[in-house]
Amino acid sequence: MTATTEATTSTTPPTTAATPTGGAAVGPALSGLPEVPCPRELSTVDARQLTRVFFERLRSLEEGTREYQYVRSTLIEMNISLVNFAARPFRDRPGGPENEDIVQVGVIGLIKAIDRYDPERNTQFTTLAVPYITGEIKRHFRDATWAVRVPRRLQEQRLLLAKATEELTSETDHAPTPAELAAHLGLSEDEVRQGLVAANAYSTQSLDAPQTEAGGTGTPAGGQPARSLAETVGDLDPALEAVEDRQALAPLLAGLDERSTRILELRFGQEMTQAEIGEEVGLSQMHVSRLLNRTLETLREEMLHD
């Protein structure tokens, strides 16, 4: 241990005023605090001891002052190891953020714990800090890592289903059915199916990504490159032909007389019967029928001619 570290962890802290980042002394308000040149490099024991000292001084400082900011920042730096500890179980989650992102989110929880900690309660700071850090990371996974946002109830159900699936698979040596999952969790089969469908929204895959084979390779037998999902599910859309027909029909409809246009609108726009159209325009049903047939035949011939 270097001389600097020995001075930092000594049970009798030096009486020199602590110096914040940048080297400028901030005055007698920090007199008696030990200097901590590298807060992140402290051992766990040293960090725990100095945390108590800095919290006691933080209570006596006015919020917003340079001294207050220095003490608060030092507390954050000294306890970054708590964030690394709490973030460890989350780092290998599929579809989750990068490790550095998880740590940054955990630091937010650490800051909240520092702002809410009361030394007079005689509890260890870690007792408060770890749940705050873990809760902030879980909240981030819930709110920011889902590809498609689903209700919180279904997000929590996904975790229950994943755990139950693992337990039942180890017991029965086969993937559990929705009925088995429902019995294990005390849910209805509809709730289980809803949760399984919602779990698909956690992560997505590009339609252009090559589809892998069952063995895990991206190249199927014969050496041909793997097709993308878009190439396997795409099909002709019959509605596209209707778009072209509508574009060709529009100028022909514009050339009809007012009565023929009105009859077509009532028949195909409002889906009225020929008898109802006759009452609307003052013609007999037979007359309406002849006009409709003649108009449709004219439109058909013009479209086919074009």
Secondary structure, DSSP 8 states (H G I E B T S, - for coil): --HHHHHHS-SS---S----TTS----GGGTT----S-GGG--HHHHHHHHHHHHHHHHHS-TTSHHHHHHHHHHHHHTHHHHHHHHGGGTT-TT---HHHHHHHHHHHHHHHHHH--GGG---HHHHHHHHHHHHHHHHHHHHS-SS---HHHHHHHHHHHHHHHHHHHHHSS---HHHHHHHHT--HHHHHHHHHHHTTSS---TTSB---TTS-SS-TTS----BHHHHH----THHHHHHHHHHHHHHHHTS-HHHHHHHIIIIIS---HHHHHHHHT--HHHHHHHHHHHHHHHHHHHHH-
